[in-house]
Amino acid sequence: METYYNPQDLLKFGEIGKDAPKLAKKFFEYYGEVFAEGELTEREKSLIALAVAHAIQCPYCIDAYTQTCLEKGSNSGEMTEAVHVATAIRGGASLVHGVQMRNINDKLSMG
């Protein structure tokens, strides 16, 4: 079955800089530094990336960071919990915008 997202395209990510090599080089240098061991471990950073991948709904990132999390020693329970954290934050962000709706509703209903 053909889909919009082709898993094989993830393998081509390194080619993204073909027409802008200087920019790609800077991005990949930055990306490498971000995911290097620092105050957070590489494993912790991978779990964060997996959660964010779900929040932004990037199937390529979900595939890549699921594999990376496993390689860094995370288990299914940890990954699932990270996804739930992202879901709770995303859901809460949607719900808190309900205050804006209520404010407009109250303003327009009073007039």
C-alpha positions, 0 to 999 in steps of 0.5 A, spaced: 500 500 500 502 506 498 502 512 503 504 519 503 510 517 508 515 512 505 519 509 510 525 509 505 525 516 505 528 517 512 534 514 509 535 519 504 535 525 510 542 526 509 541 528 502 537 534 504 542 539 503 544 537 496 542 544 494 544 548 500 550 544 503 553 550 507 546 550 511 545 543 511 552 542 514 550 547 519 544 544 521 547 537 522 553 540 526 547 543 531 543 537 531 549 533 533 551 537 538 544 537 541 544 530 541 551 529 544 551 527 552 551 533 556 546 535 562 542 530 559 544 523 557 543 521 550 538 516 552 534 521 556 534 526 549 532 520 545 526 519 549 524 527 549 525 526 541 520 521 541 515 524 545 516 531 541 516 526 535 509 524 537 506 531 539 508 534 532 506 527 529 512 526 524 512 519 522 519 519 520 522 521 527 517 516 530 521 511 526 528 514 527 527 515 535 523 509 537 529 505 534 534 510 537 531 509 544 531 502 543 539 502 542 540 507 548 537 502 552 530 504 553 524 499 554 517 499 551 514 502 558 519 508 558 517 510 551 510 509 552 510 513 558 514 519 554 509 519 549 503 519 554 507 525 557 507 529 550 500 527 549 498 530 556 501 536 554 498 537 547 491 535 550 492 540 556 495 546 551 488 545 547 484 545 553 487 551 556 485 555 549 478 554 551 479 560 556 479 564 550 473 561 547 470 562 554 472 569 554 469 571 547 463 567 548 462 571 555 463 578 551 459 576 545 453 573 550 453 579 554 452 584 549 
